[in-house]
Amino acid sequence: NKQEARSEEEARGIKDYFKKLLQKAIVIQCRRNISV
């Protein structure tokens, strides 16, 4: 089913997006902790 495949791709994209956001947040936190 094409629709299912597309939603699966979207879900994967969302996961990647959140992973990147998380990594960014972690990096920012680490930098803050180091500067303190």
TORGU-559124 format. One record per atom (N, C-alpha, C): residue number from 1; residue in three letters; atom name; x, y, z. Coordinates in nm, 3 decimals. Each point is the difference from the previous one (the first is absolute). Layout:
N
NODE   pos   code   site         x         y         z
NODE   NUM    ALA     CA         X         Y         Z
...
***
This chain:
36
NODE   pos   code   site         x         y         z
NODE     1    ASN      N     0.084    -0.120     0.000
NODE     1    ASN     CA    -0.084     0.120     0.000
NODE     1    ASN      C     0.088     0.126     0.000
NODE     2    LYS      N    -0.023     0.087    -0.097
NODE     2    LYS     CA     0.084     0.120    -0.012
NODE     2    LYS      C    -0.020     0.093     0.119
NODE     3    GLN      N    -0.125     0.015     0.043
NODE     3    GLN     CA    -0.029     0.092     0.110
NODE     3    GLN      C     0.072    -0.044     0.127
NODE     4    GLU      N    -0.002    -0.129     0.027
NODE     4    GLU     CA     0.067    -0.052     0.120
NODE     4    GLU      C     0.149     0.029    -0.006
NODE     5    ALA      N     0.059    -0.024    -0.115
NODE     5    ALA     CA     0.144     0.022    -0.015
NODE     5    ALA      C     0.033     0.147     0.024
NODE     6    ARG      N    -0.087     0.089    -0.048
NODE     6    ARG     CA     0.026     0.142     0.015
NODE     6    ARG      C    -0.006     0.041     0.148
NODE     7    SER      N    -0.101    -0.048     0.069
NODE     7    SER     CA    -0.013     0.035     0.142
NODE     7    SER      C     0.118    -0.058     0.079
NODE     8    GLU      N     0.049    -0.115    -0.044
NODE     8    GLU     CA     0.115    -0.061     0.068
NODE     8    GLU      C     0.122     0.089    -0.021
NODE     9    GLU      N     0.016     0.050    -0.122
NODE     9    GLU     CA     0.113     0.090    -0.029
NODE     9    GLU      C    -0.011     0.126     0.084
NODE    10    GLU      N    -0.122     0.053     0.010
NODE    10    GLU     CA    -0.021     0.122     0.079
NODE    10    GLU      C     0.034    -0.024     0.145
NODE    11    ALA      N    -0.042    -0.116     0.052
NODE    11    ALA     CA     0.029    -0.033     0.140
NODE    11    ALA      C     0.151    -0.006     0.022
NODE    12    ARG      N     0.070    -0.057    -0.098
NODE    12    ARG     CA     0.146    -0.010     0.012
NODE    12    ARG      C     0.061     0.140    -0.001
NODE    13    GLY      N    -0.051     0.085    -0.088
NODE    13    GLY     CA     0.050     0.137    -0.009
NODE    13    GLY      C    -0.021     0.076     0.130
NODE    14    ILE      N    -0.118    -0.022     0.061
NODE    14    ILE     CA    -0.030     0.067     0.127
NODE    14    ILE      C     0.095    -0.048     0.108
NODE    15    LYS      N     0.028    -0.131    -0.001
NODE    15    LYS     CA     0.092    -0.057     0.100
NODE    15    LYS      C     0.138     0.064    -0.016
NODE    16    ASP      N     0.047     0.009    -0.126
NODE    16    ASP     CA     0.131     0.059    -0.025
NODE    16    ASP      C     0.002     0.145     0.049
NODE    17    TYR      N    -0.111     0.071    -0.029
NODE    17    TYR     CA    -0.010     0.141     0.038
NODE    17    TYR      C     0.012     0.016     0.152
NODE    18    PHE      N    -0.073    -0.085     0.073
NODE    18    PHE     CA     0.003     0.010     0.146
NODE    18    PHE      C     0.137    -0.041     0.054
NODE    19    LYS      N     0.062    -0.098    -0.066
NODE    19    LYS     CA     0.134    -0.042     0.043
NODE    19    LYS      C     0.097     0.117    -0.010
NODE    20    LYS      N    -0.008     0.073    -0.113
NODE    20    LYS     CA     0.089     0.114    -0.020
NODE    20    LYS      C    -0.028     0.108     0.104
NODE    21    LEU      N    -0.130     0.023     0.027
NODE    21    LEU     CA    -0.037     0.100     0.101
NODE    21    LEU      C     0.057    -0.038     0.135
NODE    22    LEU      N    -0.013    -0.128     0.034
NODE    22    LEU     CA     0.050    -0.049     0.129
NODE    22    LEU      C     0.150     0.021     0.010
NODE    23    GLN      N     0.071    -0.037    -0.107
NODE    23    GLN     CA     0.146     0.015     0.001
NODE    23    GLN      C     0.038     0.146     0.018
NODE    24    LYS      N    -0.073     0.089    -0.068
NODE    24    LYS     CA     0.027     0.143     0.012
NODE    24    LYS      C    -0.019     0.045     0.144
NODE    25    ALA      N    -0.110    -0.044     0.060
NODE    25    ALA     CA    -0.031     0.039     0.138
NODE    25    ALA      C     0.109    -0.049     0.095
NODE    26    ILE      N     0.046    -0.123    -0.023
NODE    26    ILE     CA     0.105    -0.058     0.085
NODE    26    ILE      C     0.129     0.080    -0.015
NODE    27    VAL      N     0.034     0.034    -0.123
NODE    27    VAL     CA     0.123     0.077    -0.024
NODE    27    VAL      C    -0.009     0.135     0.069
NODE    28    ILE      N    -0.116     0.065    -0.010
NODE    28    ILE     CA    -0.017     0.131     0.063
NODE    28    ILE      C     0.014    -0.013     0.151
NODE    29    GLN      N    -0.061    -0.102     0.057
NODE    29    GLN     CA     0.009    -0.022     0.145
NODE    29    GLN      C     0.145    -0.021     0.041
NODE    30    CYS      N     0.073    -0.082    -0.076
NODE    30    CYS     CA     0.140    -0.028     0.032
NODE    30    CYS      C     0.081     0.128    -0.003
NODE    31    ARG      N    -0.022     0.083    -0.102
NODE    31    ARG     CA     0.075     0.124    -0.012
NODE    31    ARG      C    -0.029     0.090     0.119
NODE    32    ARG      N    -0.127     0.003     0.040
NODE    32    ARG     CA    -0.040     0.084     0.114
NODE    32    ARG      C     0.070    -0.049     0.127
NODE    33    ASN      N     0.001    -0.131     0.019
NODE    33    ASN     CA     0.062    -0.056     0.120
NODE    33    ASN      C     0.149     0.030     0.003
NODE    34    ILE      N     0.064    -0.004    -0.117
NODE    34    ILE     CA     0.144     0.025    -0.006
NODE    34    ILE      C     0.029     0.147     0.030
NODE    35    SER      N    -0.082     0.090    -0.052
NODE    35    SER     CA     0.025     0.143     0.016
NODE    35    SER      C    -0.027     0.046     0.142
NODE    36    VAL      N    -0.077    -0.077     0.076
NODE    36    VAL     CA    -0.034     0.041     0.138
NODE    36    VAL      C     0.116    -0.028     0.094
***
